[in-house]
Amino acid sequence: MVDHLKDLQEIAHDFHEVGGVSAETVHYIDARVRLQELRQRLPAVQDMPGQAIRQLRERFDLSQAMLAEYVNMSVVTISKWERGEKKPNGAALRVLNTLARKGPDAFA
């Protein structure tokens, strides 16, 4: 895979050494490269339908209230997810995925 961002980073550093690119620009490009590397290391977030959420909860012997604490949501929200009335997204979905992979001890 061709990594144009890494190439740009190298060029920016070279140009910075001779005064052609500001330190601020180099810092911005470095931050983008670190973000790209982080995204490559993180596991992909999978959608989780209601039945899978209920099975996950049961697998770890968690009540809806306990799962709500893990994902920092209300019990009503957990119930709606399990009934398919709503779908988890964002940080809550990442927490559910982590819980599925690593279990509750990952948060202790």
C-alpha positions in Angstrom: 0.0 0.0 0.0 1.3 3.4 -0.9 1.3 5.7 2.0 1.2 9.3 0.6 0.8 10.8 4.1 4.1 9.3 5.3 5.8 10.6 2.2 4.3 14.0 2.8 5.5 13.9 6.4 9.1 13.1 5.3 9.0 16.0 2.8 7.6 18.4 5.4 10.3 17.5 7.8 13.0 18.1 5.1 11.5 21.4 4.1 11.2 22.5 7.7 14.9 22.0 8.2 15.6 24.5 5.5 12.9 26.9 6.6 10.4 26.1 3.8 7.6 24.7 6.1 6.5 26.0 9.5 6.8 23.9 12.7 3.0 24.2 13.0 2.5 22.5 9.6 5.0 19.7 10.5 3.2 19.2 13.8 -0.2 19.0 12.0 1.1 16.4 9.5 2.7 14.4 12.3 -0.6 14.4 14.2 -2.4 13.1 11.1 0.1 10.3 10.7 -0.3 9.3 14.3 -4.1 9.3 13.8 -3.8 7.1 10.7 -1.6 4.7 12.7 -4.1 4.6 15.5 -6.9 3.8 13.2 -4.9 0.9 11.7 -4.3 -0.6 15.1 -7.9 -0.3 16.4 -10.2 -3.1 15.7 -13.1 -2.3 13.4 -16.3 -1.5 15.1 -19.1 -3.9 14.2 -22.8 -3.1 14.3 -24.6 -4.9 17.1 -28.3 -5.8 16.7 -30.6 -6.1 19.7 -30.4 -9.8 20.0 -26.6 -9.7 20.0 -26.6 -7.1 22.8 -28.9 -9.3 24.8 -26.7 -12.4 24.2 -23.6 -10.4 25.2 -25.3 -9.2 28.4 -26.4 -12.8 29.2 -23.0 -14.2 28.3 -21.4 -12.1 31.1 -24.3 -12.4 33.5 -25.1 -8.6 33.3 -28.4 -7.0 34.1 -29.6 -4.2 31.8 -28.7 -1.8 34.6 -25.1 -3.2 34.8 -24.7 -2.9 31.0 -26.1 0.6 31.2 -23.3 1.5 33.6 -20.6 0.1 31.3 -21.8 2.1 28.3 -22.9 5.2 30.4 -26.4 5.0 29.1 -29.8 4.6 30.7 -31.6 1.3 31.3 -34.3 2.5 29.0 -31.8 2.9 26.2 -30.4 -0.6 26.7 -33.9 -2.0 26.6 -34.7 -0.1 23.4 -31.5 -1.5 21.8 -32.4 -5.0 22.8 -35.9 -4.6 21.3 -34.5 -3.1 18.1 -36.2 0.3 18.6 -32.8 2.0 18.6 -29.3 1.1 17.6 -26.1 1.9 19.5 -23.6 4.1 17.8 -20.4 6.1 18.5 -18.6 5.5 21.7 -21.3 3.2 23.1 -20.9 0.9 20.1 -17.1 0.8 20.6 -17.7 -0.1 24.3 -20.0 -2.9 23.4 -17.5 -4.2 20.9 -14.7 -4.1 23.5 -17.0 -5.8 26.0 -17.7 -8.5 23.5 -14.0 -9.1 22.7 -12.5 -8.7 26.2 -15.3 -9.1 28.8 -16.1 -6.8 31.7 -12.7 -7.1 33.2 -11.4 -4.8 30.5 -13.1 -2.0 32.3 -12.0 -2.8 35.8 
